[in-house]
Amino acid sequence: MTRIIIISIIVLLSLAKSFGQNQEPITIGQKYTIESEILNESREYWVYLPSDYGNSKYDYPVMYLLDGQEHFHQITGVVNHMSRLVPRMPRMIIVGIVSTDNDRLRDYTPNQIEILPNGGGADQFTIFLKNELISKIENDFRTNDYRLLFGHSLAAVCLNHIFTNQNELFNVYFAADPAIFVDPTIAKDLESYISKQDTVKSNYFLSVCGLVDSTTIVPNVKLSKRIESKYSDKINWDFKFYSNEDHISMTLKAMYDALEKLYSDYKIPGTYIHSFDKESILNHIKKNEDRYKIHIALPEQLVNEYAMHFCTKQKYDDALDLLQLNLENYKAPYETYYFIGQVYSMKGDKSKALQSYEKSYGIKEIWDVKDKIEKIKNE
């Protein structure tokens, strides 16, 4: 009993140091431009990288935001919040595509119609996304094949058009308050596409706000009801109505709710941690990898916490198995090597403890690692 209490104190002190001294920095974003031959113009885009990007080995999903200048900061904040410390979704790269009043009318509407005479460029814009921007992002950054697209208002009209005509381009579509009232063909084409598929592989999230009988809302509500009544067995989808939000305020809630729904089973259940069930933790990670077809890497700090928690029950080998995840996912996991040294020290294996402490020290001197090395050498 005394031994367990001592180990618990060591664990708590170690984790307190981790929380206080080595919090991951939050990435704000970087501006870039791309010279588009397809659009015959220069387009600006902003890129958010996850806080562990520089120290990780693995590839990331990418979320693309239409009207990026309007939504970049709020959505990167939501994704960072939901994925950073105790993850409820994967960490991901976010690309915000900047638009202006002129090019958004051109790019986001598939047809030239009377109320939007400058429209009709959605197909060209889709080609730009597919052949130029996505290709550049995948060339410049470590990405996998899992892509998400967010569009609000008129941008969601373009999103629906891409969903209908280039569905395989994205795995997930977030349509926030789409202005499909401007062109009746948008809803008809989307429904027609779904009706002809055996199964729609991508996920579709539709959200609207305002008064349910508003002329701008009715087409979206009707579309949601038709999908629910006719095609729910064909597509993974969800519909949210925000009666107390306006066209602008609804986007933050819509994004949060959609991500929570999409990744509802992503978070590792606390029961696995509290019951010291290593196999269930590893199986949960594998299940998520199979479901989303991406590599799942938990934050380094979180895995270290799990491992130290296992040590309170003297489950040292299970703790080492968990810490191995960090060695596979991160380039210079000096904290992890430190905690591996802690585990071997608790096991009484001074030789391996020394090796691990020295690996940690060789990358970066943290906490009392130098003292631990000297103590083992002097014993």
Secondary structure as UniProt FT lines:
FT   HELIX           2..21
FT   STRAND          30..36
FT   TURN            37..40
FT   STRAND          41..48
FT   TURN            51..52
FT   HELIX           53..55
FT   STRAND          60..66
FT   HELIX           68..83
FT   STRAND          93..97
FT   HELIX           101..107
FT   TURN            114..115
FT   TURN            117..118
FT   HELIX           122..127
FT   HELIX           128..133
FT   HELIX           134..140
FT   STRAND          143..152
FT   HELIX           154..165
FT   HELIX           167..169
FT   STRAND          172..176
FT   HELIX           180..182
FT   HELIX           185..196
FT   STRAND          200..209
FT   TURN            212..213
FT   TURN            215..217
FT   HELIX           218..226
FT   HELIX           227..231
FT   TURN            232..234
FT   STRAND          235..242
FT   TURN            243..244
FT   TURN            247..249
FT   HELIX           250..262
FT   TURN            263..266
FT   HELIX           270..274
FT   TURN            275..276
FT   HELIX           278..292
FT   HELIX           300..311
FT   TURN            312..314
FT   HELIX           316..329
FT   HELIX           334..347
FT   HELIX           350..363
FT   TURN            367..368
FT   HELIX           369..378
//
